[in-house]
Amino acid sequence: MKKINLLILALVASLSVTYGQKKSTDSNRPALVVGIVVDQMRYEYLYKYADRYSNNGLKRLIREGMNCQDNHYNYAPTVTAAGHASVYTGTVPAVHGIVGNEWTDVATGKKVYCTDDSTVSTVGTTGKTGFMSPKNMWTSTITDQLKLAQNFKSKTIAIALKDRGAILPGGHSADGAYWYDSKEGRWITSSFYMQSLPKWVQAFNAEQRAQKYTKAGWNTLYPIQTYTISGPDDSPYESKMAGETAPVFPHTLQGGNPLELIRTSPYGNTLTKDFAIQAMTEEKLGKNGTTDFLAVSFSSTDYVGHSFGPQSVELEDTYLRLDQDIAEILTYLDKNYGKDQVLVFLTADHAVAEIPGYLNSHKMPGGVFDRVKAMADIKKVTQEAFGQSDLIIGEDNSQLYFNKLALAKMNIDRAKLIQVVKQSLKKQVGFQELIDLQNIEGLTLNNLYADLIRNGYNPDRSGDVMILLKPQWFMGSKTGTTHSTLYAYDTHVPLLFYGWKVKPSEVTERTSISDISTSLANWLHCMEPSGSIGRIIPLKK
């Protein structure tokens, strides 16, 4: 009888172990979701530098994951804050309210930064760099919904050099959102999340990794003569870094404040990777019996892209090094969770235009719109037509905000003002159309562009009219580049899914940025974000 009892106990124990193993690998949800947003990443960068990517970074995501090849933003303006909010809310600025990095408040005429919050304070350093929260975002995020589905027992941690790149993905219920403060090279947060930095963050800051990275300077990862996919290193169309006389390697990273210059180098991404891995370890993400979420945004690609452009050696080197950072994250996930227990996605908050001067040098169209002259001419013609020159009280996201009080007081017809402004802008090289944002239905643009404008417009935060320039024209400087338009070079971004339940596959049908959170909600068996308009991307069987 004793032997029989021992056999029964052994059998029960064996079944329990087997069941436990099955439960951990065949769950309704993975242990950890990792969202990666690469700031200013064109879709083509997946392939342009692929010959020198490692096998364990971006190539692995493409090889072993789902590659949505025709993924686009479904609104304009395409800028960082709107992009991060849209990825995680599954909707568009017209709904979630983040219409730009900043905007003019229609009711007060005051400038508003996307994550400003005067009711909170900085945690981790002095100054106002932590007076931030997600309060300006009106809808929930997939990170919020996943916590709701688990009775707020799971953890969400969000990380980026840029405050908006961490705060908006983290949603309203994040356990921590951390961003970089260049005053002392620290990761900080705000009292919206906590009253003091966790000990592990304090310890990480004490290591002074940013100082160590910048002291080494920035030279190319490989011999510079092998960077043949990019243009010449010494280009008149690129911007110079602080303290340097030419936009060429090696970059000392010692001009001005080196702790700020780290942003415009691949080391900013590496610092972010280091901090993200430390967060997974110290917060025990995915080890608490729930599905946790890590949202990481790599911001340095945007800083480097703005300064040097898509054809620069600097950008190529930044992506080669980013590939190594992503490979390190995937290796960490393998070691600590296993591929079948993590769900990873990678996308971008927008893409970017070519530098017009570079295009012109190759006989291609494009240019820099003279914004200063355009606005001066508008003041002049409004003074002549109406006897007042301050009828424009705001200018953000290529949009003009009218002084509604002045219009009402002087009984100025809004339609007449639009015509006067339009006639003035027609004299400027690069101008295409002035769009009345309160009459989008009356647009003569093709339906695709009209929908993009409609999805980006919110009456409480957007301007009265939008200045649409010709393709490959933008408002900026003659060196470096920018983004924000409705054209494909700004809207076409990568979308890769990898890991839990994801089979190697390619999706050639058009997908939109709104589909990301809607699909995640479906796959994770939770409600989609409150403003979601996306469609479900089916997992391949």
Secondary structure, DSSP 8 states (H G I E B T S, - for coil): -HHHHHHHHHHHHHHHHHHHHHHHHS-SS-SEEEEEEETT--TTHHHHTGGGS-TTTHHHHHHHSEEETTEE--SS---HHHHHHHHHHSS-HHHH---SSEEE-TTT--EEETTB-TTS-EESSSSSTT-B-STT--S--HHHHHHHHTTT-S-EEEEESSHHHHHHHH-SS-SEEEEEETTTTEEEEETTT-SS--HHHHHHHHT-HHHHHHHT-B--SS-GGG-TTS--SS-TTS---TT-SSS-SSB---SS-HHHHGGGSHHHHHHHHHHHHHHHHHTTTT-SSS-EEEEEEE-HHHHHHHHH-TT-HHHHHHHHHHHHHHHHHHHHHHHHT-GGGEEEEEEES------HHHHHHTT---EEE-HHHHHHHHHHHHHHHHS-S--EEEEETTEEEE-HHHHHHTT--HHHHHHHHHHHHTTSTTEEEEEETT-GGG--S-HHHHHHHHHH--TTTS-SEEEEE-TTEEES-SSS----SSSHHHHB--EEEEETT--SEEE-S-EETTHHHHHHHHHTTS---TT----------
